[in-house]
Amino acid sequence: MSRTRRAFSNLLLAPMATGLIADDSMAAKREHMVSVHLESRGIRDAAVLRAMRRTPRHLFVPEDMRKQAYDDTPLPIGHGATISQPYIVALMTVLLQAGPRDNVLEIGTGSGYQAAVLAQLAQHVYTIELEPELARSAAETLRTLGHSNVTVRHGDGYLGWPEHAPFHRIILTAAPPQIPTRLIDQLARGGRLVAPVGDAADQELVLLEKLADGKTRTTQAGAVIFVPMRPALKR
Ligand code: SAH
């Protein structure tokens, strides 16, 4: 790379530098998380691994949890929500297969971590959070990190986001008893939807594919534990 090109690409990275690259004391812990908890457990997707290497998970958890931010465990983020275990984030992101031309809908913004990972793979991420305070703080974290292709909305995920539908990819990070029909309706043909489905005691990770003829096919991808997707009062 020529000197000018390098200077230019550094300039492009500058808005994301805060906490992402510059003075990142957590980099070694994050590298350990990716190599030990993701790569050695079978996560092979290079784009997903790269995104997770670049995403400062410690900035998405409450300050008193930062030391544990790169352990392979879910962590409480307040308001009854949890940031998922890194391995599960990676697994769901691999299943989703979001690419640079994809419009993604996420239900359950929580801390914004999953949205930040997806923002590096997709064209745009629309993400909905029921808890207003979480929606506000996630939007702020994502803005600080320079993820301008993520839009956070406080609202009920059961309704989806019809103004931006159809979505090529939909991911739920809270578990509904069944995949909501409205979300299936907002999925593009050829699209993929990944969700934990079930009740508090028994959830399964499900991949739903909408085929070219509009029919759907579901595949089960293992047992998981997520916070339940809460029904809104009125629908
Ligand atoms: N993806 C998040 C983790 C989300 S935890 C992250 O990376 O941090 C699940 C989130 O779903 C919680 O924040 C919870 O408030 C939210 N949630 C639950 N029911 C919802 C609903 N009906 N609509 C939108 N969000 C919902």
Residues whose N, C-alpha, C, O or C-beta is under 5 A from the ligand:
A	BS01	SAH	A81 T82 I83 S84 I107 G108 T109 G110 S111 G112 Y113 Q114 I128 E129 L130 E131 L134 G155 D156 G157 Y158 T173 A174 V227 P228 M229 R230 P231
